[in-house]
Amino acid sequence: MLTEPDSPAGWIVFTIPPPPSANNLYANVPGVGRVKTSLYRSWANTAGWQVRQQFRTLPHYDGFVYLDIDLRRGMDIDNGLKACFDLLQTPNGRRLKHGLGIIQDDNMIDELHIRRVPADRPFTVRLRAA
């Protein structure tokens, strides 16, 4: 039986809907180039509001962070990471409109741990300063 992971002091914890597959994040539009799909934009909007509802004030980390993710069975272990990382980042003009600004950039993730959980468990993210 899988037990609920500990969330020691100093970690923030939140749940989001499972991110879309990396294959469904972007589409090539003739004359325009690569654009975010409506599925990706909708997920980012929904996930962003769900995170905001779980905090009085959104946390913010200026330095390196550790990230721990509970990933449901049924998705490749790395498939939802891009969308999750983009959601955590500071918005950057046209390229990244839906970021929450919890971390400055995903290059600030110093360590990543992904754990498989049963399909009925929520997509849970734990984050703390490195």
Short mmCIF file of the C-alpha atoms (twelve columns), coordinates in Angstrom:
data_MODEL
# 
_entry.id   MODEL 
# 
loop_
_atom_site.group_PDB 
_atom_site.id 
_atom_site.type_symbol 
_atom_site.label_atom_id 
_atom_site.label_alt_id 
_atom_site.label_comp_id 
_atom_site.label_asym_id 
_atom_site.label_seq_id 
_atom_site.Cartn_x 
_atom_site.Cartn_y 
_atom_site.Cartn_z 
_atom_site.pdbx_PDB_model_num 
ATOM 1   C CA . MET A 1   0.000  0.000  0.000   1 
ATOM 2   C CA . LEU A 2   1.267  3.445  -0.907  1 
ATOM 3   C CA . THR A 3   1.434  5.892  1.970   1 
ATOM 4   C CA . GLU A 4   1.006  9.632  1.667   1 
ATOM 5   C CA . PRO A 5   4.468  11.241 1.320   1 
ATOM 6   C CA . ASP A 6   5.652  13.468 4.122   1 
ATOM 7   C CA . SER A 7   5.628  17.208 3.594   1 
ATOM 8   C CA . PRO A 8   8.202  18.481 6.060   1 
ATOM 9   C CA . ALA A 9   8.367  22.077 7.227   1 
ATOM 10  C CA . GLY A 10  9.742  24.371 4.567   1 
ATOM 11  C CA . TRP A 11  8.015  22.583 1.678   1 
ATOM 12  C CA . ILE A 12  4.988  24.043 -0.085  1 
ATOM 13  C CA . VAL A 13  2.473  21.533 -1.394  1 
ATOM 14  C CA . PHE A 14  -0.271 21.963 -3.963  1 
ATOM 15  C CA . THR A 15  -2.332 19.885 -6.362  1 
ATOM 16  C CA . ILE A 16  -3.121 20.609 -9.996  1 
ATOM 17  C CA . PRO A 17  -4.963 18.771 -12.751 1 
ATOM 18  C CA . PRO A 18  -2.696 16.350 -14.605 1 
ATOM 19  C CA . PRO A 19  -0.850 18.289 -17.318 1 
ATOM 20  C CA . PRO A 20  -1.497 17.490 -20.965 1 
ATOM 21  C CA . SER A 21  0.928  15.287 -22.823 1 
ATOM 22  C CA . ALA A 22  3.988  17.053 -24.233 1 
ATOM 23  C CA . ASN A 23  2.691  15.981 -27.650 1 
ATOM 24  C CA . ASN A 24  -0.384 18.176 -27.139 1 
ATOM 25  C CA . LEU A 25  1.241  21.415 -25.958 1 
ATOM 26  C CA . TYR A 26  2.022  23.076 -29.293 1 
ATOM 27  C CA . ALA A 27  0.730  23.071 -32.841 1 
ATOM 28  C CA . ASN A 28  2.372  24.360 -36.008 1 
ATOM 29  C CA . VAL A 29  0.197  26.957 -37.706 1 
ATOM 30  C CA . PRO A 30  1.059  27.844 -41.306 1 
ATOM 31  C CA . GLY A 31  2.281  31.427 -41.567 1 
ATOM 32  C CA . VAL A 32  2.433  31.775 -37.783 1 
ATOM 33  C CA . GLY A 33  4.705  29.032 -36.464 1 
ATOM 34  C CA . ARG A 34  4.448  27.125 -33.201 1 
ATOM 35  C CA . VAL A 35  1.563  28.149 -30.968 1 
ATOM 36  C CA . LYS A 36  0.155  26.789 -27.725 1 
ATOM 37  C CA . THR A 37  -2.841 24.553 -28.270 1 
ATOM 38  C CA . SER A 38  -6.204 25.442 -26.779 1 
ATOM 39  C CA . LEU A 39  -5.878 22.318 -24.585 1 
ATOM 40  C CA . TYR A 40  -2.589 23.615 -23.150 1 
ATOM 41  C CA . ARG A 41  -3.906 27.153 -22.612 1 
ATOM 42  C CA . SER A 42  -7.040 25.813 -20.930 1 
ATOM 43  C CA . TRP A 43  -5.033 23.508 -18.632 1 
ATOM 44  C CA . ALA A 44  -2.638 26.339 -17.679 1 
ATOM 45  C CA . ASN A 45  -5.534 28.643 -16.849 1 
ATOM 46  C CA . THR A 46  -7.359 26.003 -14.776 1 
ATOM 47  C CA . ALA A 47  -4.210 24.809 -13.003 1 
ATOM 48  C CA . GLY A 48  -3.138 28.392 -12.287 1 
ATOM 49  C CA . TRP A 49  -6.441 29.226 -10.636 1 
ATOM 50  C CA . GLN A 50  -6.372 26.004 -8.627  1 
ATOM 51  C CA . VAL A 51  -2.914 26.845 -7.260  1 
ATOM 52  C CA . ARG A 52  -3.996 30.410 -6.413  1 
ATOM 53  C CA . GLN A 53  -6.960 29.031 -4.450  1 
ATOM 54  C CA . GLN A 54  -4.618 26.885 -2.333  1 
ATOM 55  C CA . PHE A 55  -2.532 29.848 -1.090  1 
ATOM 56  C CA . ARG A 56  -3.375 33.142 0.529   1 
ATOM 57  C CA . THR A 57  -0.282 34.607 -1.165  1 
ATOM 58  C CA . LEU A 58  1.604  32.711 -3.830  1 
ATOM 59  C CA . PRO A 59  5.055  31.655 -2.664  1 
ATOM 60  C CA . HIS A 60  8.106  32.864 -4.563  1 
ATOM 61  C CA . TYR A 61  11.615 31.450 -4.699  1 
ATOM 62  C CA . ASP A 62  14.518 33.537 -6.048  1 
ATOM 63  C CA . GLY A 63  17.131 30.774 -5.941  1 
ATOM 64  C CA . PHE A 64  17.432 27.093 -6.659  1 
ATOM 65  C CA . VAL A 65  14.624 24.761 -5.628  1 
ATOM 66  C CA . TYR A 66  13.925 21.072 -5.067  1 
ATOM 67  C CA . LEU A 67  10.822 19.721 -6.760  1 
ATOM 68  C CA . ASP A 68  8.966  16.546 -5.801  1 
ATOM 69  C CA . ILE A 69  6.039  15.390 -7.962  1 
ATOM 70  C CA . ASP A 70  3.408  12.667 -7.560  1 
ATOM 71  C CA . LEU A 71  2.592  11.448 -11.077 1 
ATOM 72  C CA . ARG A 72  -0.427 9.281  -11.806 1 
ATOM 73  C CA . ARG A 73  0.057  6.005  -13.606 1 
ATOM 74  C CA . GLY A 74  -0.764 6.111  -17.305 1 
ATOM 75  C CA . MET A 75  1.572  8.925  -18.367 1 
ATOM 76  C CA . ASP A 76  5.221  8.648  -19.348 1 
ATOM 77  C CA . ILE A 77  7.261  9.785  -16.375 1 
ATOM 78  C CA . ASP A 78  8.640  12.883 -18.141 1 
ATOM 79  C CA . ASN A 79  5.660  13.735 -20.336 1 
ATOM 80  C CA . GLY A 80  3.912  16.304 -18.126 1 
ATOM 81  C CA . LEU A 81  7.002  18.065 -16.812 1 
ATOM 82  C CA . LYS A 82  7.269  20.861 -19.419 1 
ATOM 83  C CA . ALA A 83  3.740  22.082 -18.737 1 
ATOM 84  C CA . CYS A 84  4.254  21.852 -14.963 1 
ATOM 85  C CA . PHE A 85  7.579  23.732 -15.123 1 
ATOM 86  C CA . ASP A 86  6.059  26.450 -17.336 1 
ATOM 87  C CA . LEU A 87  3.219  26.886 -14.835 1 
ATOM 88  C CA . LEU A 88  5.696  27.469 -11.988 1 
ATOM 89  C CA . GLN A 89  7.804  30.054 -13.846 1 
ATOM 90  C CA . THR A 90  7.606  33.818 -13.914 1 
ATOM 91  C CA . PRO A 91  5.569  34.998 -16.928 1 
ATOM 92  C CA . ASN A 92  7.755  36.190 -19.774 1 
ATOM 93  C CA . GLY A 93  5.785  38.244 -22.306 1 
ATOM 94  C CA . ARG A 94  4.333  36.347 -25.243 1 
ATOM 95  C CA . ARG A 95  6.431  33.223 -24.699 1 
ATOM 96  C CA . LEU A 96  5.040  32.367 -21.277 1 
ATOM 97  C CA . LYS A 97  1.790  34.081 -20.315 1 
ATOM 98  C CA . HIS A 98  0.387  31.609 -17.803 1 
ATOM 99  C CA . GLY A 99  3.294  31.281 -15.372 1 
ATOM 100 C CA . LEU A 100 2.611  31.815 -11.672 1 
ATOM 101 C CA . GLY A 101 5.996  33.287 -10.780 1 
ATOM 102 C CA . ILE A 102 6.696  30.768 -8.012  1 
ATOM 103 C CA . ILE A 103 10.166 30.192 -9.494  1 
ATOM 104 C CA . GLN A 104 12.124 32.497 -11.763 1 
ATOM 105 C CA . ASP A 105 12.916 29.899 -14.426 1 
ATOM 106 C CA . ASP A 106 12.903 26.121 -14.671 1 
ATOM 107 C CA . ASN A 107 16.699 26.213 -14.933 1 
ATOM 108 C CA . MET A 108 16.558 27.004 -11.194 1 
ATOM 109 C CA . ILE A 109 15.293 23.482 -10.407 1 
ATOM 110 C CA . ASP A 110 18.321 21.933 -8.733  1 
ATOM 111 C CA . GLU A 111 16.841 18.521 -8.013  1 
ATOM 112 C CA . LEU A 112 13.736 16.735 -9.276  1 
ATOM 113 C CA . HIS A 113 12.073 13.664 -7.822  1 
ATOM 114 C CA . ILE A 114 9.088  11.995 -9.495  1 
ATOM 115 C CA . ARG A 115 7.033  9.332  -7.770  1 
ATOM 116 C CA . ARG A 116 4.392  7.092  -9.378  1 
ATOM 117 C CA . VAL A 117 1.073  7.049  -7.563  1 
ATOM 118 C CA . PRO A 118 -2.248 5.300  -8.253  1 
ATOM 119 C CA . ALA A 119 -4.497 6.887  -10.867 1 
ATOM 120 C CA . ASP A 120 -7.006 8.089  -8.268  1 
ATOM 121 C CA . ARG A 121 -4.418 10.270 -6.485  1 
ATOM 122 C CA . PRO A 122 -4.088 13.941 -7.464  1 
ATOM 123 C CA . PHE A 123 -1.105 15.356 -9.338  1 
ATOM 124 C CA . THR A 124 0.746  16.785 -6.340  1 
ATOM 125 C CA . VAL A 125 3.737  19.131 -6.400  1 
ATOM 126 C CA . ARG A 126 6.044  19.753 -3.446  1 
ATOM 127 C CA . LEU A 127 8.621  22.519 -3.630  1 
ATOM 128 C CA . ARG A 128 11.253 23.909 -1.303  1 
ATOM 129 C CA . ALA A 129 14.340 26.077 -1.461  1 
ATOM 130 C CA . ALA A 130 17.532 24.179 -2.236  1 
# 
